[in-house]
Amino acid sequence: MEEKEITVNIKKYNDKDGAFWKSYKLKADKYTQMTEVLRRIKSEQDPSLAYRASCHMAVCGSCSMKINGIPSLACRTIALQAVDEKNEINVESMDYYPGVRDLITDIDVFYDKMYKVMPRLIADESVLMGENEQRMTPENQTEVWKFQECIYCGLCVSACPSVKEDEQFLGPAAHAKGFRFVDDVRDTKRSERLDLLMDSAYRCTSCYMCYEVCPQDVQPVIAIKKTKNYLDQYKGNTPITIMARKHDDTVENLIETTGKIKESTLFLKTFGFGEAMRDAIDMLKSGKFKYAFEKDSNVKNMNEIKGMMGEKK
Amino acid sequence: MEKKEYDAVILGGGLAGLMAANIVAAAGFSVAVVSKVFPTRSHSAAAEGGIAAYMMGNSDPNDDPDFMSYDEVKGGDYLVDQDAAELLSKKSGEIVSLLDAWGAPFNRQPDGRIALRYFGGQTYPRTRFIADKTGMALLHTLFEHSTGFKNIEYYNEYYVLDIVKEGNNVNGLVAMEMKTLNPIYLKSRALLIASGGIGMMYKHTTNSYINTGDGQGIALRSGVALKDPEFVQFHPTGLYPSDILISEAARAEGAILKNNKGERFMAKYAPHKFDLAPRDIVSRSMTIEIREGRGFEGGYLGLDLRHLGKKYIMERLALAYDAAKNFSGVDASEEMIPVRPAQHYFMGGIDVDTTGTNHDLNGIFSAGESACVSVHGANRLGSNSLLETVVYGRETGNTMVEFLKTHKNVETNSNVEPIIDAAYAYIKRETGEHFGVLTEELRDIMWDNVGIFRDNDKLAEAVSKIKDLRVRAKSMYVTDKTSNYNTELFNALETRNMLDVAYTMATAALNRKETRGAHFRDDFPERDDKNWMKHTITYLAGDEVKISYKPVTYTRWKPEVRVY
């Protein structure tokens, strides 16, 4: 098979020398995975190179790192597809997690978030005793499986801006994991789970970075949105969920009465006068305030809209 | 040095280890699970196709557990202990129900019951599955279930050096924290080895990089026997050229193997079962096709899924589709997937009975791929490895609970310094052999000489070469002298384990002068029930492999000719 020489630049790190870049040259063909590139560098050129890798087929989530700046699984990355015009590739450890050695980071903070969402099914006692059979529709299975496919690789948390700003945000992976059980018809603890997840769900900014980087297409941000759909069933109240309820009620009310979402009213009702004023000042500063006076026309087919809203209720 | 005491120490965080951990912890005993990776990185995650189970009221109406046992016995070419196979079949339904109750999201039938499909060597369809990532889903289920126990402590990214013995009793093990190289003595009266397979000693393998026979290696070094180590399974459909597994589920769902003439060549070798004949037969047939010039350039064959249609492929075989697309650049709905056989599974392992007990050391148990309960005999059927890990993981867990109830801790504080010194010696040495050189040589020898087709000359050469590698390994050294996640040291220690295990495998293969299941000898192409219907028992004594035999357990099935 045709081979091409490539240069792999790896950002190495150890306690003694700190961080430094080192380059390696080797040949790769059109099928060579980055895990194999690393294995060969280690075996043939630099035995001290440290990285994690296990299954090399994207189901174990070990080989998370940044390749050309993009959070990636090394095994899912084909070397010749990743090289630039000079046939070079840059490899670094993931962001956010503390570096340990070369490409290895300490992702305990990721695991801790996973443990926080009670990541296990609690079935009915009669099922556990073997007295009852659990059934599950194929549709429910498909939905649960979608979010269960998370492989604990940690890439989404490493890429998530909210996690870095807000310690109370559980992060994308834990939300996908938590929601997978909320949504499972076999589980008996939905209300406890909503207690764990609801407040945190509203700490997500819906930036979709997790959606972008997830190598399994788990779509954690969708799990977060779907969790919010359970707000009606959530019994607790935190400052964030109180605001969320106001927001939801206002949206519903506005649509019902005017057929549209009036941003200014929505803002005022959700955040209150003080917060709205503060934001109004920001808008003035940025020159966006003029849009608040834009005239809009009335919705004509209100009856149709009322009908649809009525159906929902 | 740090020392901690537990009732049970479990080496390995894969399916077998975690199932046992859940059982032992549920009985109230303290458990330490030691693994060189975080549990969900274990090789169990790579199992794709499914788990075989006869479920009462949810199986083919003609099926029953006896058919299942018969399939296992015949599939294993009559080297199966029939009591072990019967237990496996009998408990298969309830274990799947348990996994379901613990949250495993099995694929469903329209009425909400667990779905099933055919796998190779099955008389009736029995394989239960979760898309084609069954192992991953089950592993996560067991790991997540275990997070509910406060008395399970995880030692993730700890590398195990050796077993600690006091006389004939287990007294725990010594491990090293990989991040710091700090040694820790984990003292316990019960030790379960559930460390998985050995694939990395083969040049072409579907196994994870971590499958280096660590558990088998430390067992051999403490005087524990490996049973039937000559039996190694080669999976027919490793993706070319990366050797990533394309699940048997593909053929179960209707994919067909074709040679460069477009012929469905399995019709010639297995006129009844075709592409779903047991793996040893399909792998040999493929090797013959390639050897006789009917393969594609580069040495592979085609796996044809095109007639299944893209929608069906994406629903049932998403991983196979993705793997072919990402790693070989092939769209399986439009082109054939390039495949060739690759090492896949180790039928041999630590010699245990159907309770998971080894009788060489008091307090040592084994389950999963690292064990040999003899349910797979000379060749394992697809969907039975996952089943074995959970059924025998649970059986062994229950055995350990009984053992812990009746056995006190070994009082003595064993001297563990020599174990640690042996590991540090690789760092202290300034010159010598490098692990990479030894490993690459071993991987070539095992693939070329202890592979799909074997004979006296090849095997004798392998034994002598591995003997030589073991001598050279005594002067192995690592260039990295730091204690800062020194992966080079762990690679060296893995090489030591692989060499010890490979040595027994090659020696046992040379010794068995017949063809049975996956052990195919060109010079003895027939099965020889008169002389070889027996298990090989191997001990490692210094530089020698000592071989003895054990009878195969029969209950009801007499050996017959194995055709498919």
HADDOCK unambig.tbl for C-alpha pairs under 7 A between the chains (distance, minus, plus):
assign (segid A and resid 14 and name CA) (segid B and resid 484 and name CA) 6.88 0.50 0.50
assign (segid A and resid 15 and name CA) (segid B and resid 484 and name CA) 6.97 0.50 0.50
assign (segid A and resid 31 and name CA) (segid B and resid 327 and name CA) 5.89 0.50 0.50
assign (segid A and resid 31 and name CA) (segid B and resid 328 and name CA) 6.00 0.50 0.50
assign (segid A and resid 43 and name CA) (segid B and resid 436 and name CA) 4.76 0.50 0.50
assign (segid A and resid 44 and name CA) (segid B and resid 436 and name CA) 6.87 0.50 0.50
assign (segid A and resid 47 and name CA) (segid B and resid 488 and name CA) 5.81 0.50 0.50
assign (segid A and resid 48 and name CA) (segid B and resid 480 and name CA) 5.43 0.50 0.50
assign (segid A and resid 48 and name CA) (segid B and resid 487 and name CA) 6.91 0.50 0.50
assign (segid A and resid 48 and name CA) (segid B and resid 488 and name CA) 5.65 0.50 0.50
assign (segid A and resid 50 and name CA) (segid B and resid 487 and name CA) 5.79 0.50 0.50
assign (segid A and resid 53 and name CA) (segid B and resid 209 and name CA) 6.73 0.50 0.50
assign (segid A and resid 54 and name CA) (segid B and resid 41 and name CA) 6.60 0.50 0.50
assign (segid A and resid 54 and name CA) (segid B and resid 208 and name CA) 4.89 0.50 0.50
assign (segid A and resid 54 and name CA) (segid B and resid 209 and name CA) 4.82 0.50 0.50
assign (segid A and resid 54 and name CA) (segid B and resid 210 and name CA) 5.67 0.50 0.50
assign (segid A and resid 55 and name CA) (segid B and resid 43 and name CA) 6.57 0.50 0.50
assign (segid A and resid 55 and name CA) (segid B and resid 46 and name CA) 6.51 0.50 0.50
assign (segid A and resid 55 and name CA) (segid B and resid 207 and name CA) 6.88 0.50 0.50
assign (segid A and resid 55 and name CA) (segid B and resid 208 and name CA) 4.14 0.50 0.50
assign (segid A and resid 55 and name CA) (segid B and resid 209 and name CA) 6.38 0.50 0.50
assign (segid A and resid 56 and name CA) (segid B and resid 208 and name CA) 6.65 0.50 0.50
assign (segid A and resid 57 and name CA) (segid B and resid 244 and name CA) 6.56 0.50 0.50
assign (segid A and resid 59 and name CA) (segid B and resid 45 and name CA) 6.31 0.50 0.50
assign (segid A and resid 59 and name CA) (segid B and resid 46 and name CA) 6.40 0.50 0.50
assign (segid A and resid 59 and name CA) (segid B and resid 136 and name CA) 6.89 0.50 0.50
assign (segid A and resid 60 and name CA) (segid B and resid 40 and name CA) 6.29 0.50 0.50
assign (segid A and resid 60 and name CA) (segid B and resid 41 and name CA) 4.46 0.50 0.50
assign (segid A and resid 60 and name CA) (segid B and resid 45 and name CA) 6.21 0.50 0.50
assign (segid A and resid 61 and name CA) (segid B and resid 41 and name CA) 6.59 0.50 0.50
assign (segid A and resid 62 and name CA) (segid B and resid 41 and name CA) 6.34 0.50 0.50
assign (segid A and resid 101 and name CA) (segid B and resid 484 and name CA) 6.71 0.50 0.50
assign (segid A and resid 101 and name CA) (segid B and resid 485 and name CA) 6.20 0.50 0.50
assign (segid A and resid 119 and name CA) (segid B and resid 144 and name CA) 5.71 0.50 0.50
assign (segid A and resid 120 and name CA) (segid B and resid 144 and name CA) 5.15 0.50 0.50
assign (segid A and resid 120 and name CA) (segid B and resid 145 and name CA) 5.28 0.50 0.50
assign (segid A and resid 121 and name CA) (segid B and resid 102 and name CA) 5.76 0.50 0.50
assign (segid A and resid 121 and name CA) (segid B and resid 103 and name CA) 5.00 0.50 0.50
assign (segid A and resid 123 and name CA) (segid B and resid 101 and name CA) 5.99 0.50 0.50
assign (segid A and resid 127 and name CA) (segid B and resid 101 and name CA) 6.39 0.50 0.50
assign (segid A and resid 128 and name CA) (segid B and resid 101 and name CA) 6.03 0.50 0.50
assign (segid A and resid 135 and name CA) (segid B and resid 112 and name CA) 4.61 0.50 0.50
assign (segid A and resid 135 and name CA) (segid B and resid 113 and name CA) 5.62 0.50 0.50
assign (segid A and resid 136 and name CA) (segid B and resid 108 and name CA) 6.94 0.50 0.50
assign (segid A and resid 136 and name CA) (segid B and resid 112 and name CA) 4.59 0.50 0.50
assign (segid A and resid 136 and name CA) (segid B and resid 113 and name CA) 6.96 0.50 0.50
assign (segid A and resid 137 and name CA) (segid B and resid 108 and name CA) 6.59 0.50 0.50
assign (segid A and resid 137 and name CA) (segid B and resid 110 and name CA) 6.55 0.50 0.50
assign (segid A and resid 137 and name CA) (segid B and resid 111 and name CA) 6.87 0.50 0.50
assign (segid A and resid 137 and name CA) (segid B and resid 112 and name CA) 4.65 0.50 0.50
assign (segid A and resid 138 and name CA) (segid B and resid 107 and name CA) 6.77 0.50 0.50
assign (segid A and resid 138 and name CA) (segid B and resid 108 and name CA) 5.03 0.50 0.50
assign (segid A and resid 138 and name CA) (segid B and resid 109 and name CA) 6.49 0.50 0.50
assign (segid A and resid 138 and name CA) (segid B and resid 110 and name CA) 6.20 0.50 0.50
assign (segid A and resid 138 and name CA) (segid B and resid 112 and name CA) 6.56 0.50 0.50
assign (segid A and resid 141 and name CA) (segid B and resid 105 and name CA) 6.08 0.50 0.50
assign (segid A and resid 141 and name CA) (segid B and resid 107 and name CA) 6.54 0.50 0.50
assign (segid A and resid 145 and name CA) (segid B and resid 105 and name CA) 6.52 0.50 0.50
